[in-house]
């Protein structure tokens, strides 16, 4: 997939929200670094180290996460869950990723999830919770799993996991009002972007989103058309407010956006 296609599939609000978050973050960084210089008696000079400290903190967290995967998860390969690994390889090629990310399978007590991230200064990797993968191997539904894989790889392709990207918006996550209004909104836009890329790569796997709601045992029994009709009904205040504070769009919004080829509502 060409970079021009990725630009067209990005949610229209993602870049504007990122720019706003970036400008505010730069202001916060500059303020934290200049105030100790201007007022050395009130604030110690150690505050100048805030940016290096942020880089060190993010690098440490990413290293700890990767270390946890290496210590407790199963690393996928041609000999370890080869069907899933082949999907990862094929979609990585279709997305023109520079390399196939490391991939891990881990049991998380029945949680249904997956995520993509990066071991900063090294390489990208994706993690799949065991119950997500079990859907494919038990039900023979590799289409839904392919959508989930494509969604996570899309985060990598769209640049959402790099150190520079995350450092650029890092301060926003620590300012309560800005976090609830801007940081979560940007996160929701990124999720829509990844859904849009994923459905382009795996159009037959759109029911993969339903697994997140109904679970790996019951999702096949869900009447998808009826669920889609529910997604089209007026939301009301409580769905709106729940969505407003969440890092992921409401599932009914995601399903509707995927099926109607629409960007999806952020607010």
LUMMAR-27713 format. One record per residue (C-alpha): residue number from 1; x, y, z; residue in one letter. Coordinates in pm, 1 decimal. Example, Ala and Ser with C-alpha at 12.3 -4.5 7.8 and 13.67 -1.06 7.14 Angstrom:
<rs>
(1; (1230.0; -450.0; 780.0); A)
(2; (1367.0; -106.0; 714.0); S)
</rs>
This chain:
<rs>
(1; (0.0; 0.0; 0.0); X)
(2; (146.2; 332.7; -106.7); X)
(3; (195.9; 624.4; 129.6); X)
(4; (-49.8; 825.8; -80.0); X)
(5; (-316.8; 565.4; -8.2); X)
(6; (-240.8; 585.9; 363.3); X)
(7; (-284.9; 964.9; 350.7); X)
(8; (-625.9; 921.5; 191.1); X)
(9; (-730.5; 667.2; 452.3); X)
(10; (-626.3; 873.1; 753.0); X)
(11; (-915.1; 1011.4; 950.0); X)
(12; (-957.3; 1376.7; 848.4); X)
(13; (-924.4; 1489.5; 1210.5); X)
(14; (-605.6; 1297.6; 1289.2); X)
(15; (-345.2; 1537.9; 1150.6); X)
(16; (-518.2; 1857.8; 1276.4); X)
(17; (-552.0; 1706.2; 1624.2); X)
(18; (-189.7; 1594.5; 1617.3); X)
(19; (-73.5; 1944.1; 1518.9); X)
(20; (-270.6; 2100.3; 1805.6); X)
(21; (-128.6; 1846.0; 2051.8); X)
(22; (220.6; 1901.1; 1911.7); X)
(23; (204.5; 2280.2; 1949.4); X)
(24; (75.9; 2256.6; 2305.9); X)
(25; (341.7; 1997.5; 2389.7); X)
(26; (616.3; 2218.8; 2249.1); X)
(27; (485.4; 2504.8; 2462.0); X)
(28; (490.0; 2280.7; 2771.4); X)
(29; (840.9; 2153.5; 2695.8); X)
(30; (977.8; 2504.0; 2633.4); X)
(31; (810.6; 2635.4; 2948.9); X)
(32; (947.8; 2355.5; 3164.6); X)
(33; (1298.5; 2411.2; 3027.8); X)
(34; (1310.0; 2791.9; 3033.5); X)
(35; (1137.6; 2868.1; 3364.5); X)
(36; (1420.7; 2710.5; 3571.4); X)
(37; (1668.2; 2926.8; 3379.0); X)
(38; (1467.5; 3245.4; 3431.0); X)
(39; (1384.0; 3168.8; 3793.5); X)
(40; (1671.4; 2954.0; 3921.2); X)
(41; (1605.5; 3035.1; 4286.2); X)
(42; (1240.4; 2928.9; 4280.0); X)
(43; (1299.5; 2618.0; 4071.0); X)
(44; (1609.1; 2405.3; 4068.7); X)
(45; (1816.3; 2364.8; 3749.0); X)
(46; (1722.9; 1997.8; 3736.7); X)
(47; (1395.6; 2094.7; 3564.7); X)
(48; (1598.7; 2159.7; 3250.0); X)
(49; (1636.6; 1783.5; 3221.4); X)
(50; (1263.4; 1732.1; 3164.9); X)
(51; (1297.6; 1643.0; 2794.3); X)
(52; (1583.0; 1393.1; 2842.4); X)
(53; (1388.9; 1251.7; 3135.1); X)
(54; (1080.8; 1207.3; 2914.9); X)
(55; (1286.3; 1025.0; 2652.0); X)
(56; (1442.5; 805.0; 2918.2); X)
(57; (1101.7; 732.0; 3073.3); X)
(58; (937.7; 634.9; 2743.4); X)
(59; (1237.5; 421.6; 2648.7); X)
(60; (1229.4; 245.2; 2986.0); X)
(61; (857.6; 171.8; 2961.5); X)
(62; (894.3; 37.9; 2607.7); X)
(63; (1187.2; -177.9; 2715.4); X)
(64; (997.7; -316.5; 3012.3); X)
(65; (698.5; -400.7; 2792.6); X)
(66; (917.2; -575.5; 2536.8); X)
(67; (1103.1; -757.5; 2811.9); X)
(68; (772.6; -879.4; 2950.9); X)
(69; (683.7; -1020.4; 2611.0); X)
(70; (1017.7; -1196.3; 2572.4); X)
(71; (989.9; -1340.3; 2922.8); X)
(72; (627.5; -1452.2; 2927.0); X)
(73; (484.7; -1462.7; 2572.3); X)
(74; (525.7; -1696.7; 2277.1); X)
(75; (715.5; -1544.1; 1986.1); X)
(76; (547.6; -1622.4; 1655.5); X)
(77; (744.8; -1761.7; 1362.5); X)
(78; (721.4; -1997.8; 1067.2); X)
(79; (726.2; -2283.6; 1319.2); X)
(80; (516.0; -2120.7; 1591.2); X)
(81; (155.3; -2056.0; 1485.5); X)
(82; (266.0; -2044.7; 1121.2); X)
(83; (-81.1; -1957.2; 987.6); X)
(84; (-95.2; -1637.3; 1192.4); X)
(85; (266.5; -1553.4; 1118.9); X)
(86; (202.7; -1592.2; 746.4); X)
(87; (-81.4; -1338.4; 771.2); X)
(88; (151.8; -1096.7; 950.0); X)
(89; (418.9; -1141.7; 683.1); X)
(90; (175.9; -1100.1; 393.7); X)
(91; (9.1; -789.5; 534.4); X)
(92; (345.4; -637.4; 624.6); X)
(93; (444.8; -679.8; 260.7); X)
(94; (116.4; -529.9; 137.7); X)
(95; (169.4; -229.5; 365.0); X)
(96; (528.1; -189.2; 242.1); X)
(97; (666.8; -205.4; 593.6); X)
(98; (1044.8; -198.9; 607.7); X)
(99; (1052.8; -521.3; 804.9); X)
(100; (815.1; -780.4; 943.8); X)
(101; (751.4; -681.5; 1305.7); X)
(102; (822.4; -922.4; 1586.2); X)
(103; (496.9; -1081.2; 1697.7); X)
(104; (396.4; -1236.4; 2028.2); X)
(105; (107.0; -1437.7; 2169.3); X)
(106; (23.3; -1399.6; 2537.3); X)
(107; (-254.8; -1511.3; 2772.7); X)
(108; (-417.0; -1222.2; 2957.6); X)
(109; (-688.9; -1388.0; 3160.9); X)
(110; (-955.8; -1390.9; 2893.0); X)
(111; (-907.2; -1033.1; 2774.5); X)
(112; (-966.4; -987.8; 2402.7); X)
(113; (-719.0; -742.3; 2261.5); X)
(114; (-409.8; -682.7; 2054.2); X)
(115; (-169.6; -393.2; 2027.7); X)
(116; (123.0; -264.6; 1828.2); X)
(117; (412.6; -73.7; 1975.1); X)
(118; (784.2; -22.2; 1936.4); X)
(119; (1096.1; -103.6; 2130.2); X)
(120; (1241.2; 242.4; 2086.8); X)
(121; (1565.0; 266.6; 1891.1); X)
(122; (1519.7; -94.4; 1777.2); X)
(123; (1212.3; -239.4; 1606.7); X)
(124; (833.9; -258.9; 1597.6); X)
(125; (635.0; -547.6; 1735.6); X)
(126; (274.7; -660.7; 1773.7); X)
(127; (111.9; -853.3; 2056.7); X)
(128; (-198.8; -1069.4; 2030.7); X)
(129; (-392.2; -1185.3; 2332.6); X)
(130; (-455.0; -1559.1; 2321.0); X)
(131; (-834.2; -1534.7; 2313.0); X)
(132; (-821.7; -1325.1; 1993.7); X)
(133; (-613.2; -1588.0; 1817.8); X)
(134; (-825.0; -1872.2; 1955.3); X)
(135; (-1116.0; -1743.0; 1745.9); X)
(136; (-928.9; -1826.2; 1428.0); X)
(137; (-790.2; -2162.2; 1533.0); X)
(138; (-1107.4; -2292.2; 1697.5); X)
(139; (-1370.9; -2142.5; 1466.5); X)
(140; (-1163.1; -2146.6; 1148.5); X)
(141; (-1233.4; -1773.6; 1112.3); X)
(142; (-903.7; -1634.6; 992.2); X)
(143; (-1083.4; -1345.9; 816.5); X)
(144; (-1168.6; -1176.4; 1146.9); X)
(145; (-817.0; -1237.0; 1274.6); X)
(146; (-675.7; -1091.0; 952.9); X)
(147; (-868.7; -768.9; 1013.6); X)
(148; (-729.0; -746.1; 1366.4); X)
(149; (-373.8; -807.8; 1239.6); X)
(150; (-420.7; -546.5; 966.8); X)
(151; (-546.8; -295.5; 1222.7); X)
(152; (-238.1; -334.5; 1442.1); X)
(153; (4.0; -323.3; 1149.9); X)
(154; (-176.7; -10.4; 1029.4); X)
(155; (-74.8; 164.9; 1351.1); X)
(156; (286.7; 91.1; 1260.3); X)
(157; (245.5; 201.8; 900.0); X)
(158; (73.7; 524.9; 1005.8); X)
(159; (363.6; 611.3; 1237.6); X)
(160; (165.6; 591.2; 1560.8); X)
(161; (425.1; 390.1; 1754.0); X)
(162; (750.9; 578.5; 1693.5); X)
(163; (944.2; 748.6; 1972.3); X)
(164; (930.7; 1089.4; 1803.0); X)
(165; (554.9; 1068.7; 1754.7); X)
(166; (485.5; 971.5; 2113.2); X)
(167; (734.6; 1217.5; 2256.0); X)
(168; (565.4; 1490.5; 2052.3); X)
(169; (236.8; 1447.9; 2241.1); X)
(170; (371.2; 1306.5; 2567.0); X)
(171; (293.5; 1608.0; 2794.2); X)
(172; (-72.2; 1618.1; 2691.4); X)
(173; (-138.4; 1288.3; 2868.9); X)
(174; (-46.5; 1447.5; 3205.2); X)
(175; (-272.6; 1753.1; 3185.7); X)
(176; (-622.2; 1634.2; 3290.3); X)
(177; (-839.7; 1866.0; 3079.9); X)
(178; (-614.1; 1843.7; 2773.9); X)
(179; (-593.6; 1467.6; 2808.0); X)
(180; (-970.6; 1426.7; 2817.3); X)
(181; (-1038.1; 1666.8; 2530.4); X)
(182; (-739.8; 1637.9; 2296.7); X)
(183; (-522.4; 1335.3; 2371.7); X)
(184; (-813.5; 1090.5; 2378.2); X)
(185; (-963.7; 1254.0; 2067.8); X)
(186; (-637.4; 1202.2; 1879.6); X)
(187; (-629.3; 842.8; 1999.5); X)
(188; (-981.4; 785.1; 1865.9); X)
(189; (-882.8; 935.6; 1531.4); X)
(190; (-586.6; 697.1; 1513.4); X)
(191; (-816.3; 401.3; 1576.9); X)
(192; (-1044.7; 508.0; 1293.7); X)
(193; (-742.0; 546.1; 1067.0); X)
(194; (-625.6; 194.3; 1146.1); X)
(195; (-976.2; 55.0; 1094.1); X)
(196; (-994.7; 221.8; 753.1); X)
(197; (-660.1; 76.4; 647.3); X)
(198; (-751.9; -264.7; 788.2); X)
(199; (-1082.7; -290.0; 604.8); X)
(200; (-903.7; -202.7; 281.4); X)
(201; (-659.7; -489.8; 339.0); X)
(202; (-908.2; -739.3; 485.5); X)
(203; (-1258.8; -649.3; 363.5); X)
(204; (-1403.6; -987.9; 457.7); X)
(205; (-1291.3; -953.2; 818.6); X)
(206; (-1517.4; -670.0; 934.5); X)
(207; (-1681.3; -897.2; 1192.6); X)
(208; (-1351.0; -893.3; 1376.8); X)
(209; (-1475.7; -588.0; 1563.8); X)
(210; (-1773.4; -784.0; 1697.4); X)
(211; (-1535.2; -1022.9; 1873.0); X)
(212; (-1440.4; -731.4; 2099.6); X)
(213; (-1800.6; -702.4; 2215.2); X)
(214; (-1953.4; -1051.4; 2209.0); X)
(215; (-1639.1; -1250.2; 2284.9); X)
(216; (-1475.3; -1538.4; 2104.8); X)
(217; (-1749.6; -1787.5; 2187.5); X)
(218; (-2063.3; -1593.7; 2094.1); X)
(219; (-1960.7; -1346.8; 1825.0); X)
(220; (-2068.5; -1580.3; 1543.0); X)
(221; (-2419.9; -1589.9; 1687.0); X)
(222; (-2453.7; -1212.0; 1666.0); X)
(223; (-2696.5; -1094.0; 1399.2); X)
(224; (-2457.4; -857.4; 1225.2); X)
(225; (-2722.8; -671.4; 1026.8); X)
(226; (-2928.8; -616.0; 1340.8); X)
(227; (-2619.4; -489.7; 1520.9); X)
(228; (-2553.3; -252.1; 1233.2); X)
(229; (-2908.0; -118.8; 1260.1); X)
(230; (-2844.7; -57.9; 1630.8); X)
(231; (-2528.1; 129.9; 1540.1); X)
(232; (-2730.8; 356.4; 1312.4); X)
(233; (-2982.1; 458.2; 1578.3); X)
(234; (-2944.1; 789.7; 1766.9); X)
(235; (-2685.9; 750.4; 2041.9); X)
(236; (-2805.2; 963.4; 2327.8); X)
(237; (-2604.4; 1144.2; 2591.8); X)
(238; (-2447.7; 850.0; 2770.9); X)
(239; (-2292.2; 690.6; 2464.8); X)
(240; (-2166.2; 1033.9; 2360.5); X)
(241; (-2011.8; 1102.3; 2702.5); X)
(242; (-1859.1; 753.4; 2724.0); X)
(243; (-1701.1; 801.2; 2383.4); X)
(244; (-1573.0; 1147.6; 2477.0); X)
(245; (-1351.2; 1014.1; 2755.6); X)
(246; (-1235.0; 696.4; 2582.0); X)
(247; (-913.6; 633.0; 2390.0); X)
(248; (-1111.8; 415.2; 2145.7); X)
(249; (-1428.4; 515.8; 1963.5); X)
(250; (-1749.3; 351.8; 2080.8); X)
(251; (-1771.1; 12.2; 1912.2); X)
(252; (-2105.3; 95.6; 1750.6); X)
(253; (-1936.7; 396.1; 1587.6); X)
(254; (-1647.1; 186.5; 1462.3); X)
(255; (-1876.4; -78.1; 1314.2); X)
(256; (-2086.3; 184.7; 1142.1); X)
(257; (-1781.8; 366.7; 1004.3); X)
(258; (-1630.8; 45.3; 866.2); X)
(259; (-1954.4; -64.4; 699.9); X)
(260; (-2047.3; 273.4; 554.4); X)
(261; (-1693.5; 365.3; 447.4); X)
(262; (-1714.5; 681.3; 655.3); X)
(263; (-1438.6; 843.3; 863.5); X)
(264; (-1627.2; 802.4; 1191.0); X)
(265; (-1727.1; 1056.4; 1453.2); X)
(266; (-1458.9; 1173.7; 1696.9); X)
(267; (-1684.9; 1370.6; 1933.5); X)
</rs>
